[in-house]
Amino acid sequence: MLIEGTLITVPPPKSGEQPITINLKDILIAESRQGEVAIVTPMKAPELLALFNAAWRDVDKFVKQLAAAKITAEHEVDKRRAHMLLNEVSEILKSKGIDSTKDTRDAVIILDTTYQQLQEYVDQVTATCEYLKGKLKSFENAFTSVKKIMGEDTYNMAGRIGNQNLRHGAPSSVAVGDYRPLEKNFRSTGESTPGEVTPKPTVPRPSGYGKSRY
């Protein structure tokens, strides 16, 4: 695995094929914004959710690509091992005067240069895959954190039924917990003033869209 700037290059599983190149530029930009979770607002949350979701999708695509390459590389290792056992190991052990046992056969295979190169590729692609899986998990955590901070029903229209502004027909500019403009409207029309309401929401909610009554 070779990392240069925002590019990761992994050798191909088979000789003659193109190496696998992964561009982390957009992923690293999205990763640098995970700190904004600590100061997320209802206005910023949708953009962050979309950003983290897109970054997770890109990383997941790279992980699957590497997983496929790893399977191919492991097949190449198995093929080299089988070739060694059938055609070379016995002669090498005989020439050295060493008994043929599982340990001695494995020793001959492990010392084979071609086998070492193929196994090294498996190790590299495995390390790269694990590196990206860590980023995959971090984006998943960031996405989930934003949702929890905002509340599951923050952007759910059905969840606005209990909004006091909608219930009393307050203008959309009235903030949650501020009922003085609402009281003024009722007094100016001669209608009875609604009872005092204690604001309960502990998370920001978007303003209502109810029609004002005059």
N, CA, C and O of each residue as an XYZ file, in Angstrom:
856
protein
N       0.843     -1.195      0.000
C       0.000      0.000      0.000
C       0.875      1.241      0.000
O       1.755      1.399      0.846
N       0.620      2.119     -0.963
C       1.387      3.358     -1.085
C       0.436      4.539     -0.945
O      -0.534      4.654     -1.694
N       0.718      5.419      0.020
C      -0.115      6.599      0.239
C       0.667      7.836     -0.166
O       1.718      8.127      0.403
N       0.156      8.560     -1.147
C       0.768      9.800     -1.607
C      -0.300     10.882     -1.641
O      -1.179     10.870     -2.503
N      -0.221     11.822     -0.695
C      -1.242     12.864     -0.620
C      -2.598     12.265     -0.284
O      -2.792     11.694      0.789
N      -3.528     12.405     -1.213
C      -4.882     11.861     -0.997
C      -5.101     10.561     -1.765
O      -6.220     10.051     -1.806
N      -4.045     10.019     -2.372
C      -4.176      8.807     -3.185
C      -3.582      7.596     -2.476
O      -2.504      7.670     -1.886
N      -4.304      6.480     -2.544
C      -3.811      5.199     -2.049
C      -3.683      4.265     -3.250
O      -4.641      4.080     -4.000
N      -2.504      3.679     -3.430
C      -2.280      2.769     -4.547
C      -1.961      1.377     -4.007
O      -1.073      1.200     -3.174
N      -2.714      0.397     -4.507
C      -2.516     -0.991     -4.100
C      -2.156     -1.800     -5.343
O      -2.827     -1.674     -6.368
N      -1.109     -2.631     -5.279
C      -0.723     -3.429     -6.445
C      -1.858     -4.332     -6.904
O      -2.728     -4.681     -6.106
N      -1.865     -4.714     -8.173
C      -2.939     -5.594     -8.687
C      -2.783     -7.021     -8.167
O      -1.663     -7.452     -7.890
N      -3.881     -7.760     -8.030
C      -3.803     -9.139     -7.546
C      -3.152    -10.090     -8.539
O      -2.640    -11.141     -8.153
N      -3.170     -9.719     -9.827
C      -2.545    -10.526    -10.858
C      -1.552     -9.677    -11.642
O      -1.787     -8.490    -11.866
N      -0.454    -10.280    -12.056
C       0.534     -9.555    -12.848
C      -0.074     -9.150    -14.189
O      -0.822     -9.914    -14.799
N       0.257     -7.935    -14.644
C      -0.278     -7.467    -15.908
C      -1.521     -6.616    -15.763
O      -1.911     -5.927    -16.706
N      -2.153     -6.651    -14.596
C      -3.345     -5.846    -14.360
C      -2.964     -4.471    -13.812
O      -1.848     -4.266    -13.334
N      -3.911     -3.534    -13.889
C      -3.677     -2.182    -13.384
C      -3.795     -2.160    -11.863
O      -4.643     -2.848    -11.296
N      -2.952     -1.376    -11.205
C      -3.069     -1.262     -9.730
C      -4.373     -0.572     -9.353
O      -4.967      0.151    -10.153
N      -4.795     -0.806     -8.145
C      -6.022     -0.182     -7.635
C      -5.646      1.164     -7.014
O      -4.823      1.233     -6.101
N      -6.265      2.234     -7.529
C      -5.991      3.578     -7.017
C      -7.253      4.147     -6.384
O      -8.319      4.154     -7.000
N      -7.127      4.619     -5.163
C      -8.262      5.165     -4.414
C      -7.981      6.629     -4.087
O      -6.969      6.950     -3.464
N      -8.878      7.507     -4.508
C      -8.739      8.937     -4.231
C      -9.564      9.292     -2.992
O     -10.789      9.170     -2.995
N      -8.884      9.729     -1.944
C      -9.549     10.024     -0.673
C      -9.861     11.509     -0.490
O     -10.234     11.920      0.609
N      -9.718     12.316     -1.528
C      -9.868     13.761     -1.371
C     -11.216     14.141     -0.752
O     -11.258     14.801      0.287
N     -12.315     13.725     -1.387
C     -13.645     14.082     -0.872
C     -13.913     13.435      0.482
O     -14.580     14.014      1.339
N     -13.390     12.242      0.660
C     -13.602     11.534      1.923
C     -12.895     12.250      3.072
O     -13.449     12.363      4.166
N     -11.682     12.730      2.830
C     -10.930     13.442      3.869
C     -11.573     14.784      4.200
O     -11.551     15.220      5.351
N     -12.152     15.447      3.179
C     -12.861     16.711      3.432
C     -14.066     16.463      4.324
O     -14.301     17.203      5.280
N     -14.823     15.430      4.013
C     -15.992     15.098      4.836
C     -15.566     14.689      6.240
O     -16.242     15.011      7.217
N     -14.452     13.984      6.340
C     -13.952     13.544      7.637
C     -13.551     14.745      8.505
O     -13.743     14.726      9.720
N     -12.997     15.784      7.877
C     -12.567     16.965      8.624
C     -13.748     17.739      9.200
O     -13.562     18.561     10.097
N     -14.948     17.495      8.708
C     -16.123     18.215      9.184
C     -16.880     17.449     10.271
O     -17.936     17.895     10.721
N     -16.361     16.328     10.683
C     -17.032     15.570     11.741
C     -17.050     16.341     13.061
O     -17.909     16.106     13.910
N     -16.098     17.262     13.229
C     -16.086     18.068     14.443
C     -17.276     19.002     14.543
O     -17.594     19.479     15.633
N     -17.947     19.276     13.420
C     -19.105     20.162     13.428
C     -20.314     19.515     14.105
O     -21.307     20.187     14.383
N     -20.227     18.234     14.363
C     -21.322     17.564     15.074
C     -21.535     18.206     16.439
O     -22.661     18.273     16.932
N     -20.450     18.678     17.047
C     -20.536     19.280     18.392
C     -21.310     20.591     18.398
O     -21.822     20.996     19.442
N     -21.406     21.266     17.243
C     -22.100     22.565     17.192
C     -23.207     22.546     16.140
O     -23.560     23.585     15.582
N     -23.746     21.371     15.876
C     -24.753     21.234     14.821
C     -26.026     22.010     15.174
O     -26.418     22.079     16.339
N     -26.660     22.588     14.164
C     -27.920     23.318     14.320
C     -28.953     22.712     13.383
O     -28.589     21.979     12.463
N     -30.237     23.003     13.595
C     -31.269     22.468     12.688
C     -31.054     22.888     11.241
O     -31.420     22.149     10.327
N     -30.465     24.065     11.013
C     -30.229     24.516      9.647
C     -29.067     23.769      9.004
O     -29.090     23.508      7.801
N     -28.049     23.421      9.795
C     -26.857     22.767      9.267
C     -27.021     21.246      9.193
O     -26.374     20.596      8.372
N     -27.874     20.677     10.037
C     -27.983     19.225     10.156
C     -28.275     18.508      8.841
O     -27.605     17.516      8.552
N     -29.241     18.950      8.022
C     -29.516     18.230      6.770
C     -28.303     18.140      5.854
O     -28.068     17.105      5.231
N     -27.530     19.222      5.770
C     -26.347     19.229      4.908
C     -25.291     18.271      5.436
O     -24.648     17.571      4.653
N     -25.101     18.228      6.762
C     -24.132     17.312      7.338
C     -24.551     15.861      7.153
O     -23.722     15.002      6.853
N     -25.836     15.593      7.332
C     -26.332     14.231      7.140
C     -26.093     13.759      5.712
O     -25.663     12.627      5.490
N     -26.370     14.628      4.746
C     -26.154     14.272      3.341
C     -24.668     14.058      3.061
O     -24.301     13.135      2.334
N     -23.808     14.911      3.638
C     -22.364     14.804      3.434
C     -21.823     13.502      3.999
O     -21.084     12.790      3.318
N     -22.184     13.183      5.241
C     -21.688     11.958      5.866
C     -22.216     10.714      5.164
O     -21.502      9.718      5.046
N     -23.456     10.765      4.699
C     -24.032      9.624      4.001
C     -23.317      9.376      2.675
O     -23.031      8.231      2.324
N     -23.026     10.463      1.931
C     -22.324     10.326      0.650
C     -20.905      9.797      0.861
O     -20.434      8.953      0.099
N     -20.225     10.296      1.898
C     -18.866      9.839      2.190
C     -18.875      8.364      2.589
O     -18.006      7.603      2.163
N     -19.843      7.959      3.397
C     -19.963      6.548      3.801
C     -20.160      5.668      2.570
O     -19.570      4.592      2.463
N     -20.996      6.137      1.643
C     -21.264      5.360      0.425
C     -19.996      5.199     -0.420
O     -19.752      4.126     -0.971
N     -19.190      6.261     -0.523
C     -17.946      6.183     -1.298
C     -16.951      5.225     -0.652
O     -16.331      4.410     -1.336
N     -16.801      5.325      0.665
C     -15.866      4.434      1.363
C     -16.325      2.983      1.252
O     -15.510      2.081      1.057
N     -17.619      2.765      1.376
C     -18.162      1.409      1.264
C     -17.866      0.818     -0.111
O     -17.584     -0.375     -0.226
N     -17.928      1.643     -1.150
C     -17.628      1.179     -2.510
C     -16.170      0.739     -2.607
O     -15.872     -0.289     -3.216
N     -15.254      1.515     -2.005
C     -13.838      1.165     -2.036
C     -13.568     -0.115     -1.237
O     -12.768     -0.953     -1.655
N     -14.225     -0.262     -0.111
C     -14.037     -1.459      0.719
C     -14.466     -2.699     -0.039
O     -13.784     -3.723      0.003
N     -15.587     -2.615     -0.727
C     -16.064     -3.770     -1.511
C     -15.115     -4.081     -2.669
O     -14.891     -5.247     -2.994
N     -14.560     -3.045     -3.286
C     -13.596     -3.245     -4.369
C     -12.349     -3.968     -3.861
O     -11.836     -4.877     -4.513
N     -11.873     -3.552     -2.691
C     -10.702     -4.201     -2.110
C     -11.008     -5.623     -1.645
O     -10.158     -6.508     -1.743
N     -12.214     -5.840     -1.144
C     -12.594     -7.185     -0.707
C     -12.582     -8.154     -1.882
O     -12.151     -9.300     -1.749
N     -13.061     -7.683     -3.039
C     -13.043     -8.521     -4.243
C     -11.612     -8.817     -4.682
O     -11.296     -9.939     -5.078
N     -10.741     -7.791     -4.608
C      -9.340     -7.976     -4.977
C      -8.645     -8.951     -4.028
O      -7.787     -9.730     -4.442
N      -9.025     -8.898     -2.753
C      -8.426     -9.803     -1.776
C      -8.777    -11.256     -2.074
O      -7.934    -12.143     -1.943
N     -10.009    -11.495     -2.471
C     -10.423    -12.864     -2.811
C      -9.613    -13.393     -3.989
O      -9.160    -14.537     -3.981
N      -9.434    -12.542     -5.007
C      -8.640    -12.939     -6.171
C      -7.200    -13.238     -5.761
O      -6.614    -14.224     -6.210
N      -6.629    -12.382     -4.905
C      -5.252    -12.571     -4.468
C      -5.087    -13.857     -3.656
O      -4.086    -14.561     -3.800
N      -6.058    -14.159     -2.815
C      -5.992    -15.389     -2.023
C      -6.049    -16.619     -2.914
O      -5.411    -17.630     -2.620
N      -6.811    -16.539     -4.004
C      -6.846    -17.652     -4.962
C      -5.480    -17.845     -5.608
O      -5.044    -18.975     -5.828
N      -4.803    -16.728     -5.912
C      -3.470    -16.820     -6.505
C      -2.481    -17.454     -5.529
O      -1.614    -18.224     -5.942
N      -2.604    -17.141     -4.250
C      -1.736    -17.746     -3.233
C      -1.989    -19.248     -3.153
O      -1.050    -20.043     -3.096
N      -3.259    -19.626     -3.148
C      -3.607    -21.058     -3.078
C      -3.088    -21.811     -4.295
O      -2.616    -22.941     -4.174
N      -3.175    -21.190     -5.462
C      -2.689    -21.832     -6.685
C      -1.177    -22.037     -6.642
O      -0.671    -23.079     -7.058
N      -0.460    -21.028     -6.132
C       0.993    -21.166     -6.020
C       1.368    -22.246     -5.019
O       2.310    -23.005     -5.245
N       0.648    -22.318     -3.933
C       0.907    -23.342     -2.919
C       0.670    -24.742     -3.496
O       1.464    -25.657     -3.278
N      -0.433    -24.892     -4.235
C      -0.736    -26.189     -4.836
C       0.343    -26.588     -5.844
O       0.764    -27.744     -5.893
N       0.779    -25.624     -6.640
C       1.836    -25.912     -7.621
C       3.117    -26.356     -6.925
O       3.771    -27.298     -7.372
N       3.478    -25.688     -5.843
C       4.685    -26.034     -5.104
C       4.600    -27.450     -4.534
O       5.556    -28.220     -4.630
N       3.461    -27.788     -3.944
C       3.299    -29.112     -3.333
C       3.391    -30.225     -4.378
O       3.964    -31.283     -4.117
N       2.831    -29.984     -5.546
C       2.765    -31.026     -6.570
C       4.038    -31.146     -7.402
O       4.342    -32.222     -7.915
N       4.780    -30.057     -7.538
C       5.877    -30.073     -8.506
C       7.263    -29.739     -7.952
O       8.263    -30.077     -8.585
N       7.352    -29.096     -6.808
C       8.665    -28.614     -6.374
C       9.082    -29.037     -4.974
O      10.264    -29.286     -4.734
N       8.155    -29.122     -4.064
C       8.517    -29.351     -2.655
C       9.280    -30.649     -2.453
O      10.305    -30.668     -1.772
N       8.790    -31.728     -3.034
C       9.436    -33.042     -2.828
C      10.885    -33.034     -3.297
O      11.771    -33.538     -2.606
N      11.126    -32.458     -4.481
C      12.488    -32.425     -5.020
C      13.404    -31.572     -4.156
O      14.567    -31.916     -3.945
N      12.883    -30.467     -3.661
C      13.710    -29.588     -2.816
C      14.077    -30.286     -1.517
O      15.227    -30.216     -1.083
N      13.119    -30.958     -0.892
C      13.390    -31.664      0.360
C      14.352    -32.829      0.138
O      15.231    -33.083      0.961
N      14.178    -33.538     -0.986
C      15.056    -34.675     -1.283
C      16.491    -34.206     -1.503
O      17.447    -34.844     -1.063
N      16.618    -33.058     -2.207
C      17.966    -32.551     -2.487
C      18.683    -32.109     -1.210
O      19.912    -32.075     -1.169
N      17.936    -31.778     -0.194
C      18.511    -31.328      1.076
C      18.598    -32.458      2.089
O      19.144    -32.283      3.178
N      18.054    -33.631      1.723
C      18.091    -34.769      2.634
C      17.199    -34.579      3.842
O      17.527    -35.040      4.935
N      16.084    -33.910      3.662
C      15.153    -33.620      4.761
C      13.876    -34.437      4.571
O      13.348    -34.538      3.464
N      13.392    -35.015      5.662
C      12.146    -35.783      5.594
C      10.975    -34.883      5.229
O      10.940    -33.704      5.583
N      10.026    -35.457      4.519
C       8.846    -34.694      4.112
C       7.769    -34.775      5.195
O       7.139    -35.815      5.387
N       7.574    -33.679      5.885
C       6.504    -33.561      6.875
C       5.728    -32.273      6.571
O       6.123    -31.485      5.713
N       4.640    -32.080      7.277
C       3.860    -30.869      7.039
C       4.694    -29.609      7.303
O       4.644    -28.643      6.543
N       5.457    -29.644      8.393
C       6.262    -28.476      8.751
C       7.337    -28.192      7.704
O       7.552    -27.041      7.323
N       8.011    -29.250      7.239
C       9.073    -29.035      6.251
C       8.481    -28.592      4.911
O       9.072    -27.764      4.218
N       7.341    -29.128      4.550
C       6.709    -28.704      3.296
C       6.273    -27.244      3.386
O       6.461    -26.478      2.441
N       5.694    -26.862      4.520
C       5.288    -25.463      4.701
C       6.502    -24.539      4.666
O       6.425    -23.428      4.141
N       7.622    -24.999      5.225
C       8.833    -24.178      5.246
C       9.322    -23.894      3.830
O       9.724    -22.774      3.515
N       9.284    -24.921      2.977
C       9.714    -24.743      1.588
C       8.814    -23.750      0.865
O       9.297    -22.906      0.111
N       7.522    -23.847      1.090
C       6.561    -22.965      0.421
C       6.731    -21.521      0.889
O       6.726    -20.595      0.077
N       6.881    -21.334      2.201
C       7.011    -19.985      2.750
C       8.264    -19.284      2.229
O       8.266    -18.064      2.059
N       9.326    -20.044      1.975
C      10.584    -19.459      1.494
C      10.577    -19.204     -0.013
O      11.512    -18.604     -0.542
N       9.554    -19.646     -0.691
C       9.468    -19.430     -2.133
C       9.214    -17.948     -2.424
O       8.308    -17.350     -1.843
N      10.003    -17.358     -3.314
C       9.922    -15.919     -3.602
C       8.571    -15.533     -4.193
O       7.983    -14.528     -3.791
N       8.082    -16.307     -5.128
C       6.791    -15.997     -5.764
C       5.662    -16.071     -4.750
O       4.760    -15.233     -4.742
N       5.722    -17.081     -3.898
C       4.683    -17.219     -2.859
C       4.714    -16.015     -1.924
O       3.662    -15.508     -1.535
N       5.897    -15.557     -1.564
C       6.032    -14.409     -0.673
C       5.435    -13.144     -1.290
O       4.788    -12.358     -0.597
N       5.650    -12.949     -2.580
C       5.112    -11.774     -3.256
C       3.586    -11.798     -3.285
O       2.935    -10.778     -3.058
N       3.028    -12.964     -3.565
C       1.568    -13.088     -3.611
C       0.955    -12.880     -2.223
O      -0.076    -12.221     -2.088
N       1.593    -13.442     -1.200
C       1.082    -13.287      0.159
C       1.218    -11.847      0.626
O       0.375    -11.357      1.377
N       2.268    -11.166      0.190
C       2.460     -9.761      0.556
C       1.326     -8.902     -0.001
O       0.878     -7.961      0.654
N       0.867     -9.223     -1.201
C      -0.250     -8.464     -1.764
C      -1.508     -8.665     -0.924
O      -2.242     -7.713     -0.659
N      -1.756     -9.908     -0.505
C      -2.917    -10.177      0.351
C      -2.830     -9.347      1.621
O      -3.835     -8.795      2.070
N      -1.645     -9.252      2.204
C      -1.456     -8.474      3.430
C      -1.706     -6.987      3.176
O      -2.315     -6.309      4.004
N      -1.239     -6.483      2.038
C      -1.426     -5.064      1.733
C      -2.889     -4.712      1.523
O      -3.373     -3.710      2.049
N      -3.586     -5.525      0.765
C      -4.988     -5.228      0.493
C      -5.821     -5.381      1.763
O      -6.811     -4.672      1.946
N      -5.421     -6.307      2.641
C      -6.120     -6.469      3.921
C      -5.923     -5.247      4.802
O      -6.870     -4.774      5.429
N      -4.693     -4.731      4.854
C      -4.406     -3.549      5.663
C      -5.156     -2.328      5.138
O      -5.682     -1.536      5.920
N      -5.205     -2.173      3.803
C      -5.924     -1.044      3.211
C      -7.410     -1.136      3.499
O      -8.058     -0.132      3.794
N      -7.944     -2.340      3.411
C      -9.363     -2.550      3.672
C      -9.709     -2.203      5.120
O     -10.738     -1.578      5.375
N      -8.867     -2.600      6.060
C      -9.106     -2.294      7.465
C      -8.989     -0.795      7.728
O      -9.726     -0.243      8.544
N      -8.069     -0.147      7.042
C      -7.902      1.301      7.166
C      -9.172      2.036      6.751
O      -9.600      2.980      7.415
N      -9.763      1.597      5.658
C     -10.991      2.237      5.173
C     -12.205      1.859      6.023
O     -13.136      2.653      6.157
N     -12.203      0.670      6.590
C     -13.315      0.275      7.456
C     -13.385      1.173      8.686
O     -14.469      1.432      9.209
N     -12.225      1.650      9.148
C     -12.217      2.583     10.273
C     -12.920      3.885      9.913
O     -13.658      4.439     10.729
N     -12.698      4.376      8.701
C     -13.382      5.593      8.239
C     -14.864      5.325      8.040
O     -15.700      6.190      8.300
N     -15.181      4.138      7.585
C     -16.582      3.764      7.395
C     -17.337      3.856      8.718
O     -18.449      4.381      8.773
N     -16.731      3.348      9.770
C     -17.354      3.370     11.094
C     -17.465      4.797     11.623
O     -18.460      5.136     12.265
N     -16.459      5.644     11.366
C     -16.494      7.018     11.872
C     -17.615      7.813     11.215
O     -18.269      8.612     11.885
N     -17.855      7.613      9.917
C     -18.945      8.308      9.243
C     -20.302      7.804      9.731
O     -21.256      8.575      9.844
N     -20.378      6.525     10.014
C     -21.620      5.967     10.552
C     -21.935      6.581     11.922
O     -23.081      6.923     12.212
N     -20.895      6.715     12.759
C     -21.080      7.314     14.080
C     -21.470      8.784     13.976
O     -22.336      9.252     14.715
N     -20.827      9.520     13.054
C     -21.125     10.947     12.891
C     -22.568     11.139     12.416
O     -23.276     12.016     12.912
N     -22.994     10.332     11.470
C     -24.362     10.415     10.946
C     -25.381     10.145     12.056
O     -26.360     10.876     12.208
N     -25.136      9.089     12.825
C     -26.048      8.724     13.903
C     -26.079      9.793     14.990
O     -27.134     10.066     15.562
N     -24.924     10.401     15.278
C     -24.849     11.429     16.310
C     -25.688     12.649     15.946
O     -26.387     13.199     16.797
N     -25.622     13.075     14.683
C     -26.410     14.228     14.251
C     -27.899     13.940     14.416
O     -28.654     14.794     14.882
N     -28.315     12.743     14.035
C     -29.729     12.382     14.171
C     -30.171     12.392     15.630
O     -31.264     12.863     15.945
N     -29.332     11.877     16.519
C     -29.693     11.827     17.934
C     -29.742     13.219     18.552
O     -30.617     13.515     19.366
N     -28.794     14.071     18.161
C     -28.764     15.428     18.714
C     -29.995     16.219     18.276
O     -30.591     16.936     19.080
N     -30.371     16.093     17.028
C     -31.516     16.823     16.496
C     -32.848     16.219     16.948
O     -33.858     16.917     17.031
N     -32.837     14.918     17.237
C     -34.082     14.248     17.595
C     -34.658     13.572     16.373
O     -34.571     14.096     15.262
N     -35.241     12.420     16.575
C     -35.754     11.629     15.465
C     -36.876     12.321     14.710
O     -37.041     12.078     13.514
N     -37.666     13.191     15.379
C     -38.829     13.801     14.726
C     -38.592     15.269     14.361
O     -39.542     16.004     14.093
N     -37.309     15.700     14.351
C     -37.032     17.099     14.056
C     -37.543     17.504     12.687
O     -38.069     18.604     12.520
N     -37.394     16.624     11.706
C     -37.817     16.938     10.339
C     -39.041     16.123      9.921
O     -39.314     15.933      8.736
N     -39.767     15.652     10.931
C     -40.970     14.880     10.671
C     -42.186     15.787     10.827
O     -42.455     16.266     11.928
N     -42.933     16.033      9.734
C     -44.077     16.933      9.782
C     -45.137     16.426     10.758
O     -45.822     17.213     11.411
N     -45.263     15.090     10.848
C     -46.263     14.539     11.759
C     -45.919     14.853     13.203
O     -46.802     14.922     14.058
N     -44.613     15.045     13.479
C     -44.193     15.336     14.842
C     -44.498     16.754     15.261
O     -44.270     17.115     16.415
N     -45.002     17.561     14.365
C     -45.282     18.956     14.699
C     -46.701     19.160     15.229
O     -47.098     20.293     15.502
N     -47.452     18.102     15.373
C     -48.823     18.228     15.862
C     -48.841     18.860     17.239
O     -49.734     19.651     17.543
N     -47.866     18.526     18.081
C     -47.821     19.070     19.436
C     -47.176     20.436     19.523
O     -47.005     20.962     20.623
N     -46.812     21.029     18.389
C     -46.192     22.349     18.397
C     -47.209     23.388     18.847
O     -48.259     23.532     18.222
N     -46.913     24.120     19.929
C     -47.851     25.105     20.470
C     -48.141     26.224     19.481
O     -49.246     26.768     19.464
N     -47.148     26.574     18.653
C     -47.373     27.624     17.666
C     -48.457     27.233     16.679
O     -49.299     28.046     16.297
N     -48.418     25.932     16.264
C     -49.436     25.466     15.326
C     -50.799     25.371     16.000
O     -51.826     25.667     15.389
N     -50.802     24.956     17.262
C     -52.060     24.754     17.967
C     -52.830     26.058     18.126
O     -54.055     26.068     18.010
N     -52.129     27.157     18.391
C     -52.790     28.431     18.607
C     -52.768     29.324     17.386
O     -53.233     30.463     17.433
N     -52.225     28.807     16.282
C     -52.214     29.576     15.051
C     -51.270     30.741     15.098
O     -51.555     31.779     14.501
N     -50.128     30.612     15.799
C     -49.173     31.707     15.870
C     -48.480     31.887     14.540
O     -48.335     30.922     13.790
N     -48.043     33.107     14.223
C     -47.308     33.339     12.988
C     -46.025     32.524     12.978
O     -45.496     32.171     14.032
N     -45.521     32.223     11.766
C     -44.344     31.371     11.655
C     -43.114     32.009     12.269
O     -42.147     31.308     12.565
N     -43.121     33.340     12.471
C     -41.951     34.008     13.035
C     -41.877     33.890     14.547
O     -40.867     34.269     15.139
N     -42.925     33.373     15.192
C     -42.928     33.254     16.647
C     -42.034     32.101     17.055
O     -42.196     30.988     16.557
N     -41.100     32.347     17.946
C     -40.181     31.307     18.387
C     -40.852     30.430     19.414
O     -41.769     30.850     20.120
N     -40.362     29.174     19.484
C     -40.911     28.252     20.463
C     -40.641     28.796     21.856
O     -39.499     29.126     22.174
N     -41.658     28.896     22.686
C     -41.501     29.382     24.044
C     -41.801     30.868     24.183
O     -41.844     31.368     25.307
N     -42.012     31.602     23.075
C     -42.321     33.034     23.149
C     -43.768     33.223     22.730
O     -44.076     33.140     21.541
N     -44.673     33.479     23.688
C     -46.105     33.543     23.395
C     -46.666     34.954     23.540
O     -47.881     35.140     23.476
N     -45.799     35.954     23.736
C     -46.287     37.318     23.891
C     -46.965     37.853     22.626
O     -48.025     38.467     22.745
N     -46.411     37.654     21.412
C     -47.120     38.098     20.213
C     -48.476     37.412     20.072
O     -49.447     38.014     19.612
N     -48.526     36.116     20.483
C     -49.770     35.376     20.391
C     -50.820     35.984     21.312
O     -51.980     36.123     20.924
N     -50.418     36.353     22.542
C     -51.346     36.943     23.502
C     -51.853     38.293     22.995
O     -53.020     38.641     23.176
N     -50.951     39.047     22.355
C     -51.342     40.343     21.838
C     -52.401     40.213     20.762
O     -53.335     41.013     20.710
N     -52.265     39.206     19.893
C     -53.231     38.994     18.822
C     -54.618     38.706     19.380
O     -55.609     39.225     18.866
N     -54.702     37.886     20.426
C     -55.996     37.544     21.002
C     -56.644     38.758     21.662
O     -57.858     38.940     21.571
N     -55.835     39.596     22.332
C     -56.400     40.756     23.000
C     -56.931     41.777     21.996
O     -57.947     42.427     22.239
N     -56.230     41.913     20.856
C     -56.650     42.896     19.863
C     -57.952     42.505     19.188
O     -58.656     43.374     18.674
N     -58.292     41.222     19.175
C     -59.517     40.768     18.519
C     -60.654     40.568     19.511
O     -61.779     40.266     19.113
N     -60.369     40.735     20.796
C     -61.420     40.573     21.799
C     -61.637     39.139     22.208
O     -62.499     38.865     23.042
N     -60.866     38.193     21.636
C     -61.039     36.801     22.012
C     -60.352     36.533     23.336
O     -59.477     37.290     23.758
N     -60.748     35.462     23.982
C     -60.157     35.123     25.268
C     -58.702     34.704     25.060
O     -58.365     34.019     24.094
N     -57.862     35.130     25.984
C     -56.439     34.802     25.889
C     -56.213     33.374     26.345
O     -56.693     32.994     27.414
N     -55.490     32.561     25.564
C     -55.239     31.171     25.983
C     -54.437     31.135     27.263
O     -53.709     32.072     27.588
N     -54.583     30.040     27.981
C     -53.873     29.897     29.249
C     -52.377     29.883     29.058
O     -51.866     29.648     27.963
N     -51.701     30.136     30.133
C     -50.249     30.170     30.079
C     -49.707     28.798     29.707
O     -50.146     27.776     30.234
N     -48.760     28.793     28.802
C     -48.184     27.535     28.335
C     -46.708     27.492     28.707
O     -45.966     28.429     28.411
N     -46.288     26.433     29.339
C     -44.881     26.281     29.688
C     -44.170     25.529     28.588
O     -44.531     24.387     28.307
N     -43.160     26.130     27.942
C     -42.480     25.444     26.829
C     -41.779     24.190     27.312
O     -41.064     24.209     28.314
N     -41.993     23.085     26.579
C     -41.407     21.812     26.964
C     -40.263     21.353     26.068
O     -39.387     20.622     26.529
N     -40.246     21.761     24.800
C     -39.203     21.199     23.925
C     -37.816     21.484     24.455
O     -37.530     22.593     24.908
N     -36.953     20.481     24.399
C     -35.567     20.628     24.823
C     -34.619     20.652     23.642
O     -33.414     20.839     23.810
N     -35.170     20.461     22.423
C     -34.355     20.540     21.213
C     -35.006     21.508     20.267
O     -36.226     21.665     20.305
N     -34.226     22.181     19.394
C     -34.822     23.134     18.447
C     -35.778     22.453     17.510
O     -35.502     21.351     17.036
N     -36.898     23.084     17.232
C     -37.862     22.574     16.268
C     -38.103     23.632     15.208
O     -38.090     24.825     15.511
N     -38.323     23.215     13.973
C     -38.622     24.200     12.932
C     -39.925     24.912     13.256
O     -40.798     24.335     13.904
N     -40.070     26.156     12.815
C     -41.293     26.919     13.052
C     -42.467     26.317     12.303
O     -42.273     25.630     11.300
N     -43.696     26.567     12.777
C     -44.872     25.952     12.172
C     -45.295     26.649     10.897
O     -44.803     27.724     10.552
N     -46.228     26.000     10.203
C     -46.743     26.549      8.969
C     -48.248     26.743      9.043
O     -48.900     26.876      8.007
N     -48.817     26.764     10.246
C     -50.270     26.882     10.391
C     -50.779     28.248      9.953
O     -50.039     29.231      9.976
N     -52.013     28.303      9.565
C     -52.641     29.559      9.125
C     -53.032     30.372     10.347
O     -53.687     29.869     11.260
N     -52.618     31.645     10.353
C     -52.932     32.505     11.488
C     -54.424     32.824     11.529
O     -55.073     33.006     10.499
N     -54.946     32.885     12.756
C     -56.356     33.247     12.932
C     -56.429     34.657     13.519
O     -55.749     34.948     14.503
N     -57.216     35.507     12.950
C     -57.363     36.876     13.413
C     -58.821     37.133     13.802
O     -59.162     38.239     14.222
